[in-house]
């Protein structure tokens, strides 16, 4: 593996994916590429008669924060990394960017909020798995792994 794309949204599951992805980068002496996808539109509160309106999302420091966190983690691992702030549908943008950079693998976190969610992937990781034409590694969160671990007798 030469290029590993690691998707992040700043969530605990994404931090687990960042850590695991960086371990892979170090192990394979690969290039790390971090991506975060900001929404294309902001949905405004419900207006009269239940009609919602949306306006184009303006990028802010909040949108860049997950990438800055990822760069800090990469620095802690002694790994140089590239970042890309994308805008739009997360799964579509992650897959399209991975294709444009011809990465060898996509690493993404799963969601794990409770018993039902433990059995199901988050919607973004699920969509990336189905859309991608390259290997995708979905990293379970620490809480999910803890629930799945067998209990010692």
N, C-alpha and C positions, 0 to 999 in steps of 0.2 A: 504494500500500500504506500502510495506517495502523497495523496491528498485526502484529508478527512474533513468533511464539513460537519460542524457541530452546531445544531440549532439551539437557541436559548430564548427564553422569555422572562428570565429572572425568577422563576418559581423554584421551590425546593426540588421538584423533579428535574428541572432543567439544570440545576446545580449538580445533581448527581450525574446527569448526562455529561456535563462539562468535565467533571472529574474523571469519569470513565473514559471519555473521548481523549482527554489529555494523556492519560496513561497509555492509550493505544498509540497516540502520536509519538510519545517518547519511545515506546517499545519498537515501533516500526521506523523510527527516524523519519516521520512523515511531516508534511506541511499541514498546519492547523488553519482552518477557515471557520470563523464564527459568523453566524447570521442571526439576525433578529428581524421579525416582520411586524411592522406597525400597521394599524388599520388604515384602509384607504379613506374611510369616511367615519365621522362621529355622528351617532344617532342622537338626536336631540330629544328631550323629554316629550311625552305625549302632548300633542297640541289639542285644540278643540275637535270634537267628534272622533277622537281616537286616531287621528292621522298623525303619523310620525314623519319628521323631516330629518334629513341628513345633510351634513356639510362636509366638504373635503377636510381631512385630518391635516393639521399643521404639525410637522415634526418638532419635538421638544427634547429637552435634556432627559425627560422621563423615558422617551423612546430610545435614547442612546445608552441609558444606564445599564441594561443587561450586557451590552457589548463591552462597556468599560469594566464591569465585573469580570467578564470572561477574559479580558486582556490581563487583569490583575492576577487571575488564577494561572494563566499561561506564564506570566512572569515568575510566579512562585515555582512553577515547574521548569523554568529556564527555557521555555519554548517561545520562539517568535511566532506571531500569528497575524493573520489578516482578518479584517472585519468588514461586514457589509450590512447596512441598514436597508431593508427592503420595505416596500409598501404594497399592501393588498391582502389577498387571501393567503393565510400562512402556508397551508400545504402546497398550493399551486406555486407560490413564490419560492419556497424551499426547494422543491423538485426542479423548477425551471433554472434556478441559480446553480444547483448541483450539476445539472446537465451542461450549462454554459461553461462551467469550470472543469468539467470532466473529472469530478471527484471519484475516488475509489469506494467511498462509503459515506453514508449519512448517519450521524448519531443524534438521536433525539430522546428526550425523556418521556416517560409515560405518566399518566395521572394515576393516583391511587388514593381516592378518598372514600374509604369504606368498603364493605364486602362486595357490593355490586360493581363498583368501579375497579376493584382489584381484579375482577375477572374480565373486565373490558378495558380496552385502551382508550386514551383520550382521543377526542375527535381529530385533532391535528395529526397525532402520531399514526392513527388508523388510516387517515387519508394519505399521508406520505407513504406508508407501506403499500397502499394500493396503486398509487400513481407512479412511484419511482421505478426507474428501469435499471437501478443499480442496488447493491446491498444496503439495507437499512437495519441499523441496530437500535432497538428500542430498549432503553435502560430503565428498569423498574426503580422506583424511589426506595429509599431506605425503609420507609414504613411498610411498603408492599413486601420487600424482601424479608422483613422481620416477621410479618404475618405468615409468610409462606415457609419459614424455617421450621424444621421439625423440632419438637420438644424432647429434650433428653429425659430418659427414664430414671 
